């Protein structure tokens, strides 16, 4: 019983640390994306195709990030359920 309780507390602490890190990473990603977009919009010699590629890349990053978060949350919940 005691080892289960310690394991649960450690996993909870790890999940909280990951959630904090992840939210910081998301904020940083959104900031960089916003600054890059502002730069691209102000540069007149930048081709339109490059902006479309950047938008596609940003969407891919967001999709991958969201899928990673969902997978990690789902797996962490499975581990917590087994304890």
C-alpha positions as CSV (number, residue, x, y, z in Angstrom):
1,X,0.0,0.0,0.0
2,X,2.7,2.4,1.0
3,X,4.8,1.8,-2.2
4,X,1.7,2.4,-4.3
5,X,1.1,5.7,-2.6
6,X,4.7,6.8,-3.2
7,X,4.5,5.7,-6.9
8,X,1.3,7.6,-7.4
9,X,2.8,10.8,-5.8
10,X,5.9,10.5,-8.0
11,X,3.8,10.1,-11.1
12,X,1.6,13.0,-10.1
13,X,4.7,15.2,-9.6
14,X,6.1,14.0,-12.9
15,X,2.9,14.8,-14.7
16,X,2.6,18.2,-13.1
17,X,6.2,19.0,-14.1
18,X,5.5,17.8,-17.7
19,X,2.3,19.9,-17.9
20,X,4.2,23.0,-16.7
21,X,7.0,22.4,-19.3
22,X,4.5,21.7,-22.0
23,X,2.5,24.9,-21.4
24,X,5.8,26.9,-21.4
25,X,6.8,25.2,-24.7
26,X,3.4,26.0,-26.2
27,X,3.7,29.6,-25.2
28,X,7.2,29.9,-26.6
29,X,6.1,28.2,-29.8
30,X,3.2,30.6,-30.2
31,X,5.4,33.6,-29.5
32,X,8.0,32.6,-32.1
33,X,5.3,31.8,-34.6
34,X,3.7,35.2,-34.1
35,X,7.1,37.0,-34.4
36,X,8.0,35.1,-37.5
37,X,4.6,35.9,-39.1
38,X,5.1,39.6,-38.4
39,X,8.5,39.4,-40.0
40,X,7.2,37.6,-43.1
41,X,4.4,40.0,-43.5
42,X,6.7,43.1,-43.4
43,X,9.2,41.7,-45.9
44,X,8.1,42.6,-49.3
45,X,10.6,40.5,-51.2
46,X,9.4,37.3,-49.6
47,X,7.5,35.0,-52.0
48,X,3.9,34.1,-51.3
49,X,4.7,30.4,-51.7
50,X,7.1,30.6,-48.8
51,X,4.4,32.1,-46.5
52,X,2.1,29.2,-47.5
53,X,4.8,26.7,-46.7
54,X,5.4,28.4,-43.4
55,X,1.6,28.2,-42.6
56,X,1.6,24.5,-43.5
57,X,4.7,23.9,-41.3
58,X,3.2,25.7,-38.4
59,X,0.0,23.7,-38.6
60,X,2.0,20.4,-38.8
61,X,3.9,21.5,-35.7
62,X,0.7,22.2,-33.8
63,X,-0.9,19.0,-34.9
64,X,2.1,16.9,-33.8
65,X,2.4,18.8,-30.5
66,X,-1.3,18.2,-29.8
67,X,-1.1,14.5,-30.7
68,X,2.0,14.1,-28.5
69,X,0.3,15.7,-25.6
70,X,-2.8,13.6,-26.0
71,X,-0.8,10.4,-26.2
72,X,1.3,11.2,-23.1
73,X,-1.8,12.2,-21.1
74,X,-3.6,9.0,-22.2
75,X,-0.6,6.8,-21.3
76,X,-0.1,8.6,-17.9
77,X,-3.8,8.0,-17.1
78,X,-3.4,4.3,-17.9
79,X,-0.4,4.0,-15.6
80,X,-2.3,5.8,-12.8
81,X,-5.3,3.5,-13.3
82,X,-3.1,0.4,-12.9
83,X,-1.7,1.6,-9.6
